Amino acid sequence: MRKYAGMRSIACLAICGVLMTSMVSPEAATLKVQKTNQKHNIATAKGSYANWDGISDGTQFLDNQGNVCIAYNTKSNIVIVKTKNGKPVKKTITLKKKSSVFGDVTCDSDGNFYVVTGKTNKTNNTETKTIFVSKYDANGKLLASVGNNGSSSLAHYNGDSFYTQTPFDGGNCDIAVNGDSFYTQTPFDGGNCDIAVNGDYVAVNYARKMYSGHQSNSLFLVNRKTMQKESVERYYNSHSFAQRVVPWGEGFLLASEGDCYDRAFTVSELKMPGTGDGISDDLINNTDFPDDWEIIYDNTYSDEASKTWTCDSQNIFLFWISKGAFDRYDMYEVNDNFARMGGIATGDVHNAAMVAISAPSLSSKAKKENQQLFIQIFDPNADLTTANGYITSGTRSGLSGKNGDENVTDYGVKWLTNYNKTYTIENPQVVATDAGNYVILFERYKKYSYQGVYAIVVDAKGNVIQKTKKLAASAYLTPSRMPVYSKGKVWWAGNKTKGTDIYIYSYAVK
């Protein structure tokens, strides 16, 4: 069904319901497998390459009662399979898609569903709406939809170049960016789409190809009560190979995997209007804007700025590149960051965690090193350029930046594996428990042969409390989709190594 991702070449980015009997897997006494009567390939991610995400046709999320739901994409609809007491219910819910390209789906505290879809704009009309968030009631009735052209996270930026042509493929001192090439053209290009609900707001962090032909991320923020878009200050990384979003405080925590602007795993805290400081001189002076951006200072938008969500971004894990690679415009080299995003999770009101895989070194050694699993537990409100911002300890230093000429140090890096080249890790994922622990799932290969799904559990301080444990030999994780935690168990939807039957897996965490 799915080819080993390590064998995929790194491309240059120019830029259903019948309940079956529950059974306990013989492979792991704590892993339960529920078979639904649904068939669909959700184990592959469209557009995925060696170091960037794609879009899976399936996902999992929790409903307003804390029960796991699975969803999968068909030509015209999204099919929802709900569960009760851990078992799939017979009747499925069908949501008719607003547009053909599927992004993601979730549920709010009232039991309403939200589906992200998009379409490709084959014209150069940058006013065309290409990304949509649609709201449905608990029975699948469409209540409202809101669309956007890709300008949603570029508040106070002039020009129509930042609008979305095809979706999914950043105070008082405002910044205007002249040009008409930075809005969205191609959905899910070089990345994925992730959705989260917090309070009255729905946040969508997604990859896209812009009218310029280049790739980046974007954020679409919607008020779920009014179904109107919210204004967000600059949120932009290019290229952005993976996107994540989770609730955080009254806002959201975002993550991106970049190769140039910036060449790092970046976390961004999205804050409600009135809780941030606006666009600071430090942000303007220290941001590495693309060369074709013209920065214009303009103080005429102060009223609008007071209604704008702020987005504070910090790089927490950087990647090596050879000196002068960007100046040589060697995109093959630039695109390869020797890493791959796992996910982010929030353990309590103070701490969050990022899990990913990467070459350990910030030097030329990275080209030959086996990628290892690591975790960083940090305080998103702290200064993450110092060790004081992290709960975990461990540093890695070396050269990074788009031209490999910047001396950098990463903090709080705790390595969880030390595999030789016999073993390869794919699809690292993370979810937080009620106790504040972090459950890390991943797939492992031995000499390109699939071994199954494995789990590691660490506590809130990063101490390993469950060493690497094999959960199942035949199960797959759903790529670029994080598992969910409820009622003492980690849940995910997935196929097995043979066939397209959809299973619901539950792992009891002690």
C-alpha positions in Angstrom: 0.0 0.0 0.0 2.6 2.5 1.1 6.1 2.8 0.0 8.9 3.5 2.4 9.3 7.2 2.5 13.1 7.1 2.7 13.1 5.7 -0.8 11.3 8.7 -2.2 13.6 11.2 -3.9 13.7 14.7 -2.6 12.1 16.9 -5.3 13.1 20.5 -5.9 10.2 22.7 -4.8 10.0 25.7 -7.1 8.5 27.5 -5.5 -19.1 1.6 6.2 -20.7 1.7 9.5 -21.4 -1.9 10.6 -19.9 -2.6 14.0 -17.5 -5.5 14.2 -16.4 -7.3 17.3 -13.7 -5.6 19.3 -10.5 -7.5 19.6 -7.3 -7.2 21.4 -4.3 -7.2 19.2 -2.0 -10.2 20.0 0.9 -7.9 19.4 0.3 -5.6 22.4 -2.0 -6.3 25.2 -2.8 -2.7 25.8 -3.7 -2.0 22.1 -7.3 -2.6 21.0 -8.4 -2.6 17.4 -11.9 -1.8 16.3 -12.8 -2.7 12.7 -15.4 -0.5 11.0 -17.2 -1.4 7.8 -15.5 1.5 6.0 -12.9 1.1 3.3 -10.6 3.9 2.2 -6.9 4.5 1.8 -5.9 6.9 4.6 -2.3 5.5 5.0 -0.8 7.6 2.3 -0.5 11.4 2.1 -1.0 13.1 -1.3 2.0 15.2 -2.2 4.3 13.9 0.5 8.0 13.6 -0.1 11.0 12.6 2.0 11.0 15.7 4.2 7.6 17.4 3.7 4.0 16.5 4.5 1.1 15.8 2.3 -2.7 15.5 2.8 -4.2 12.2 4.0 -7.8 11.4 3.1 -8.5 10.4 6.7 -8.1 11.9 10.2 -9.3 11.5 13.8 -10.7 14.1 16.3 -12.8 14.2 19.4 -16.5 15.2 19.6 -18.1 17.4 22.2 -18.5 14.3 24.5 -14.8 13.3 24.3 -15.5 10.4 22.0 -13.2 9.7 19.1 -14.5 10.3 15.6 -12.8 9.3 12.4 -13.4 11.0 9.0 -12.4 10.3 5.5 -12.7 12.1 2.2 -14.6 10.9 -0.9 -15.2 12.6 -4.2 -18.1 14.8 -3.0 -18.4 14.2 0.7 -16.7 13.8 4.1 -17.8 10.6 5.9 -17.9 10.8 9.7 -17.8 7.7 11.9 -18.6 8.4 15.5 -17.9 6.2 18.5 -19.7 5.6 21.8 -18.0 4.0 24.7 -15.0 3.4 22.4 -17.0 1.5 19.8 -18.0 2.7 16.3 -21.7 3.4 15.9 -23.6 2.0 13.0 -24.9 5.2 11.4 -22.4 7.5 9.7 -22.7 11.2 9.0 -22.2 12.6 5.6 -21.0 16.2 5.0 -21.2 17.5 1.5 -18.0 19.4 0.6 -17.9 23.0 -0.3 -15.0 22.5 -2.7 -13.3 19.5 -4.2 -9.9 19.6 -2.4 -10.0 18.3 1.2 -8.0 19.8 4.0 -9.1 18.7 7.4 -12.1 18.4 9.7 -12.9 18.8 13.5 -15.7 19.4 16.0 -16.6 22.1 18.4 -18.0 22.1 22.0 -21.6 22.3 20.6 -21.2 19.2 18.4 -20.9 21.1 15.2 -18.4 20.0 12.5 -16.0 22.2 10.6 -14.5 21.1 7.2 -11.7 22.8 5.4 -11.8 22.5 1.6 -10.3 24.4 -1.3 -10.1 24.8 -5.1 -7.5 25.9 -7.6 -7.9 29.2 -9.2 -6.7 28.8 -12.8 -7.0 32.5 -13.5 -4.9 35.4 -12.2 -7.8 37.0 -10.4 -6.4 37.3 -6.9 -9.7 38.2 -5.4 -11.1 34.7 -6.0 -11.8 32.8 -2.8 -10.0 29.5 -2.8 -10.0 28.2 0.7 -13.3 27.6 2.7 -14.3 26.7 6.2 -17.7 25.1 6.3 -19.8 24.6 9.4 -22.3 21.7 9.8 -24.6 20.7 12.6 -24.4 17.3 14.4 -26.6 15.7 11.8 -24.5 16.9 8.8 -26.7 19.9 7.7 -24.6 22.7 6.2 -25.0 25.9 8.4 -22.6 28.3 6.9 -19.3 28.7 4.9 -16.7 31.4 4.7 -14.1 31.7 2.1 -10.8 33.5 1.7 -8.3 34.4 -1.0 -5.2 33.8 1.1 -4.9 37.3 2.5 -6.2 36.2 5.9 -2.8 36.3 7.8 -1.3 39.3 6.1 -3.1 42.1 7.9 -1.8 45.6 7.0 0.1 44.3 4.0 -0.7 46.0 0.7 -1.1 44.4 -2.7 -2.9 41.3 -3.8 0.0 39.0 -4.2 -0.5 37.3 -0.9 -4.0 36.0 -1.6 -4.7 32.3 -2.0 -5.2 31.1 -5.5 -5.1 27.5 -4.4 -5.2 26.7 -0.7 -3.3 24.2 1.3 -0.4 23.9 -1.1 2.6 37.3 9.0 0.4 47.4 16.2 0.4 50.4 15.5 3.3 50.4 13.1 2.1 48.6 10.0 4.0 46.9 7.2 2.9 47.1 3.6 4.3 44.7 1.1 4.1 45.8 -2.5 3.5 43.2 -5.2 0.8 40.9 -6.4 2.4 37.4 -6.3 2.1 36.2 -2.7 -1.5 35.1 -2.4 -2.4 31.3 -2.8 -2.5 29.3 -6.1 -2.2 25.5 -5.4 -3.8 23.6 -2.5 -1.6 21.6 -0.2 1.5 22.1 -2.2 4.5 21.0 -0.3 2.8 20.6 3.0 -0.5 19.8 4.8 -3.5 21.3 6.4 -4.3 21.3 10.2 -7.4 22.6 12.0 -8.2 23.4 15.7 -11.0 25.0 17.6 -10.5 27.0 20.8 -13.4 28.9 22.3 -15.2 30.8 19.6 -12.5 30.5 17.0 -11.4 28.0 14.3 -7.8 28.2 13.1 -6.5 26.6 9.9 -2.7 26.4 9.3 -2.1 25.2 5.8 0.5 25.0 3.0 -0.1 26.6 -0.4 1.5 27.5 -3.7 1.3 31.3 -4.3 0.8 33.2 -7.6 4.5 33.9 -7.6 5.1 30.2 -8.1 6.7 29.8 -4.7 5.4 27.9 -1.7 4.6 29.0 1.8 2.2 28.5 4.7 -0.8 30.7 5.6 -3.3 30.9 8.4 -7.1 31.2 8.1 -8.8 32.2 11.3 -12.6 32.2 11.6 -15.1 33.2 14.3 -17.3 30.1 14.6 -20.3 32.1 16.0 -20.4 34.7 13.2 -18.6 32.6 10.5 -16.5 35.6 9.6 -12.8 35.7 9.1 -10.5 37.3 11.7 -7.7 39.7 10.9 -4.2 38.2 11.7 -0.9 40.0 11.4 1.9 38.5 9.4 2.2 34.7 9.5 4.6 33.5 6.8 7.3 30.9 6.3 8.8 29.9 3.0 9.1 27.2 2.2 6.9 25.6 4.8 6.9 21.8 4.5 4.6 21.0 7.5 1.9 22.9 9.5 0.4 22.2 12.9 -2.0 24.1 15.1 -3.3 23.4 18.7 -5.3 25.4 21.2 -3.2 27.4 23.6 -4.6 29.8 26.3 -7.2 31.9 24.6 -5.5 31.5 21.2 -3.4 29.0 19.4 0.1 27.5 19.0 1.3 27.0 15.5 4.3 25.1 14.1 6.0 25.1 10.8 8.9 23.3 9.1 10.9 25.7 7.0 13.9 25.5 4.7 14.8 29.2 4.1 12.6 31.9 5.6 13.3 30.6 8.2 15.5 27.4 8.0 14.0 25.9 11.2 11.2 24.4 13.1 9.3 27.5 14.1 6.6 27.9 16.7 4.2 30.8 16.7 1.9 32.0 19.5 -1.3 33.4 18.1 -2.9 35.9 20.5 -6.3 37.5 20.6 -6.5 41.3 19.9 -5.5 43.3 22.9 -3.2 40.6 24.3 -0.2 41.2 22.0 2.1 44.1 21.4 1.5 44.5 17.7 4.3 44.6 15.1 7.4 45.7 16.9 10.5 47.4 15.6 12.4 44.3 16.6 10.2 42.1 14.4 10.7 44.4 11.5 14.4 44.8 11.9 15.2 41.1 12.7 12.9 39.4 10.2 14.6 38.0 7.1 12.0 39.2 4.5 12.2 37.9 0.9 14.3 40.0 -1.4 11.4 41.1 -3.5 9.4 42.6 -0.6 9.4 46.3 -0.2 8.8 47.4 3.4 6.7 50.5 3.9 6.0 52.0 7.3 2.4 53.2 7.6 0.6 54.4 10.8 -2.8 54.8 9.2 -4.2 51.4 10.3 -4.1 51.8 14.1 -7.9 51.2 14.5 -7.7 48.0 12.4 -4.6 46.9 14.2 -6.4 47.0 17.5 -8.7 44.3 16.1 -5.9 42.2 14.7 -4.6 38.9 16.2 -0.9 39.0 16.9 1.5 36.3 16.0 4.8 35.9 17.8 7.2 33.5 16.1 10.4 31.9 17.4 12.8 29.3 15.9 13.4 26.4 18.2 15.3 24.0 16.1 17.5 24.9 13.1 19.0 23.0 10.2 22.5 23.0 8.6 23.2 24.0 5.0 26.4 24.4 3.1 27.9 27.9 2.9 26.4 30.0 0.1 23.7 27.5 -0.9 21.0 30.1 -1.3 23.2 32.5 -3.1 23.9 29.7 -5.6 20.2 29.2 -5.7 20.7 25.5 -5.3 17.1 24.6 -4.5 17.8 20.9 -4.3 20.2 21.6 -1.4 18.0 24.3 0.2 14.9 22.0 0.2 16.8 19.3 2.1 16.7 20.2 5.8 17.6 16.7 7.0 14.5 16.6 9.2 10.8 16.0 9.3 8.1 17.5 11.5 6.3 15.3 14.0 3.8 17.4 15.9 3.1 19.8 18.8 1.1 19.2 21.9 0.2 21.2 25.0 0.7 19.5 28.4 -0.5 22.2 30.8 -1.1 26.0 30.9 2.7 26.7 30.9 4.4 24.1 28.7 4.2 22.6 25.2 6.2 20.0 23.4 7.4 19.5 19.9 8.4 16.1 18.5 10.3 15.5 15.2 13.1 13.6 13.6 16.4 15.2 12.5 20.0 14.6 11.8 21.7 15.3 15.1 24.5 17.6 13.8 24.5 21.2 12.6 27.4 20.6 10.3 28.2 18.7 7.1 27.8 15.5 9.1 24.1 15.9 8.8 24.3 14.7 5.1 25.2 11.2 6.2 23.6 10.9 9.7 20.6 8.8 10.5 17.7 10.9 11.5 16.8 10.4 15.2 13.7 11.1 17.2 13.8 14.0 19.7 11.5 16.1 21.9 11.7 19.7 23.1 9.4 20.8 26.0 9.2 24.5 26.3 7.2 27.5 27.5 5.8 29.3 24.5 5.7 32.6 26.4 9.4 32.5 27.2 12.5 33.6 25.2 13.3 30.4 23.3 16.7 31.6 22.2 18.0 30.7 25.7 18.0 27.5 27.7 15.7 29.1 30.3 12.8 28.8 28.0 12.9 24.9 28.0 12.0 22.2 30.5 14.1 19.6 28.7 17.9 20.0 28.4 20.4 19.4 25.7 22.1 21.7 23.1 23.2 21.4 19.5 25.4 24.1 17.9 26.7 24.8 14.5 25.9 26.7 11.3 22.5 27.5 9.8 20.7 30.3 8.0 19.8 30.3 4.3 23.5 30.5 3.4 25.0 28.4 6.2 26.9 31.3 7.7 25.1 31.9 10.9 26.3 30.5 14.2 23.4 29.1 16.1 22.5 27.0 19.2 19.4 25.0 19.8 18.3 24.4 23.4 16.2 21.8 25.2 16.9 19.1 22.7 16.3 15.6 24.2 17.1 12.8 21.9 14.9 9.7 22.3 16.6 7.3 19.8 20.1 6.5 18.7 19.5 4.1 15.9 22.1 3.0 13.4 21.3 3.1 9.7 19.7 -0.3 9.9 16.6 1.5 11.3 14.5 4.4 9.9 11.8 6.4 11.6 8.7 7.6 9.8 5.6 9.6 10.9 6.6 10.8 14.4 3.5 11.9 16.3 2.7 13.3 19.8 -0.3 13.8 22.0 -0.5 15.0 25.7 -2.3 13.0 28.4 -4.5 14.4 31.3 -1.5 13.9 33.6 0.7 16.1 31.5 2.7 13.3 30.0 3.5 13.0 26.3 2.9 9.9 24.2 5.0 9.7 21.1 4.1 7.3 18.3 6.2 6.5 15.2 6.6 3.9 12.5 9.9 2.0 12.2 11.6 0.3 9.3 14.5 -2.1 9.4 16.5 -2.2 6.2 13.5 -0.7 4.4 11.2 -3.5 5.8 8.2 -2.2 7.8 8.3 -3.2 11.5 5.2 -1.5 12.8 4.0 1.2 15.2 6.1 2.0 18.3 5.4 4.2 21.4 7.5 6.1 23.9 6.1 8.0 26.9 7.8 10.9 28.6 6.7 12.9 31.6 6.2 16.7 31.8 9.9 17.1 32.5 11.0 15.0 29.6 11.9 11.9 31.6 11.3 8.7 29.7 8.7 6.7 31.8 8.0 4.1 29.1 10.8 3.0 26.9 10.3 2.2 23.2 7.5 -0.3 22.9 6.2 -2.1 19.9 2.4 -1.7 19.7 1.5 -3.4 16.4 3.3 -5.0 13.5 0.6 -4.5 10.9 -0.9 -1.1 11.8 -0.2 2.2 10.1 -0.5 5.7 11.5 -2.3 8.3 9.5 0.4 10.6 8.1 0.5 14.3 9.1 -2.5 13.8 11.5 -1.9 13.7 15.2 -3.6 11.1 17.4 -6.0 12.2 20.1 -6.2 11.4 23.8 -9.4 10.7 25.7 -10.5 8.6 28.7 -7.0 7.3 29.4 -6.3 6.1 25.9 -4.5 7.4 22.8 -6.7 6.9 19.7 -6.0 7.0 16.0 -7.6 5.8 12.7 -5.5 3.8 10.3 -5.2 1.1 7.7 -3.2 -2.1 8.0 -0.3 -3.1 5.8 -2.8 -5.1 3.7 -6.0 -3.7 2.4 -7.9 -0.4 2.8 -10.2 -1.3 5.7 -10.2 1.5 8.3 -9.5 0.5 11.9 -9.8 2.5 15.1 -6.8 1.9 17.4 -6.8 2.6 21.1 -3.7 2.4 23.3 -4.2 2.4 27.1 -1.6 4.6 28.7 -0.7 3.7 32.3 
